[in-house]
Amino acid sequence: MAARGCCIVLVLYPSVPARSVNELIAVAKAKPRALSFVSTGVGSNFHLAGERFKLRAGLDMWHVPYKNRVTSA
């Protein structure tokens, strides 16, 4: 049986002054809790990916869980 993968996409509002992941990390570190990330729900792959990103980058961001995929897409 082949393993299946999942793609995670990072999308920012145009008002966020970052054009790369490194710039995003710098912005988030300069303004703790000023940024948030959304997921399809608590415990979802997207939630865990966002939490892992926060931990690895040393960031303090809000998690905004949505109840279904349609709302968060």
C-alpha contacts under 8 A as a table, 3 or more apart, distances in Angstrom:
res1	aa1	res2	aa2	distance
8	I	46	F	7.08
8	I	49	A	7.80
12	L	16	V	6.49
13	Y	16	V	5.67
14	P	17	P	7.48
17	P	23	E	7.80
17	P	24	L	7.65
17	P	27	V	7.42
18	A	21	V	7.49
18	A	23	E	4.90
18	A	24	L	5.04
18	A	27	V	7.21
19	R	23	E	6.33
19	R	24	L	7.29
20	S	23	E	5.16
20	S	24	L	6.23
21	V	24	L	4.97
21	V	25	I	6.22
22	N	25	I	5.15
22	N	26	A	6.31
23	E	26	A	5.05
23	E	27	V	6.22
24	L	27	V	5.12
24	L	28	A	6.11
25	I	28	A	5.10
25	I	29	K	6.06
25	I	57	A	6.83
25	I	59	L	7.35
26	A	29	K	5.20
26	A	30	A	6.14
27	V	30	A	5.15
27	V	31	K	6.31
28	A	31	K	5.26
28	A	32	P	5.78
28	A	33	R	7.52
28	A	34	A	7.06
28	A	35	L	6.49
28	A	59	L	6.41
28	A	60	D	7.33
28	A	61	M	7.45
29	K	32	P	5.64
29	K	58	G	7.85
29	K	59	L	6.02
29	K	60	D	7.48
31	K	34	A	5.49
31	K	35	L	7.81
32	P	35	L	7.38
32	P	59	L	7.10
32	P	60	D	5.28
32	P	61	M	6.59
33	R	36	S	7.13
33	R	60	D	5.37
33	R	61	M	4.59
33	R	62	W	6.08
34	A	61	M	6.86
34	A	62	W	7.98
35	L	61	M	5.41
35	L	62	W	6.51
36	S	61	M	5.13
36	S	62	W	4.32
36	S	63	H	5.70
36	S	64	V	6.82
37	F	50	G	7.03
37	F	61	M	7.21
37	F	62	W	6.30
37	F	63	H	5.19
37	F	64	V	5.98
38	V	47	H	7.38
38	V	63	H	5.92
38	V	64	V	4.64
38	V	65	P	5.64
38	V	66	Y	7.11
38	V	72	S	6.91
39	S	42	V	7.46
39	S	44	S	7.17
39	S	46	F	5.26
39	S	47	H	5.13
39	S	63	H	7.60
39	S	64	V	6.57
39	S	65	P	5.11
39	S	66	Y	6.14
39	S	72	S	6.56
40	T	44	S	6.32
40	T	46	F	6.68
40	T	47	H	7.18
40	T	65	P	5.99
40	T	66	Y	5.10
40	T	67	K	6.31
40	T	68	N	5.71
40	T	69	R	5.36
40	T	72	S	6.01
41	G	44	S	5.51
41	G	46	F	7.96
41	G	47	H	6.65
41	G	65	P	4.53
41	G	66	Y	5.10
41	G	67	K	5.62
41	G	68	N	7.03
42	V	47	H	6.09
42	V	65	P	5.89
43	G	47	H	5.86
43	G	48	L	6.26
44	S	47	H	5.11
44	S	48	L	6.26
45	N	48	L	5.21
45	N	49	A	6.04
46	F	49	A	5.01
46	F	50	G	6.14
47	H	50	G	5.17
47	H	51	E	6.22
47	H	63	H	7.64
47	H	65	P	7.62
48	L	51	E	5.02
48	L	52	R	6.04
49	A	52	R	5.07
49	A	53	F	6.14
50	G	53	F	5.04
50	G	54	K	6.21
51	E	54	K	5.01
51	E	55	L	6.22
52	R	55	L	5.11
52	R	56	R	6.04
53	F	56	R	5.27
53	F	57	A	5.97
54	K	57	A	5.34
54	K	58	G	5.69
54	K	59	L	4.77
54	K	60	D	6.69
54	K	61	M	7.16
55	L	58	G	5.03
55	L	59	L	6.46
56	R	59	L	7.96
66	Y	69	R	7.41
66	Y	71	T	6.46
66	Y	72	S	5.89
67	K	71	T	7.33
68	N	71	T	5.77
68	N	72	S	6.85
69	R	72	S	5.37
69	R	73	A	6.00
70	V	73	A	5.43
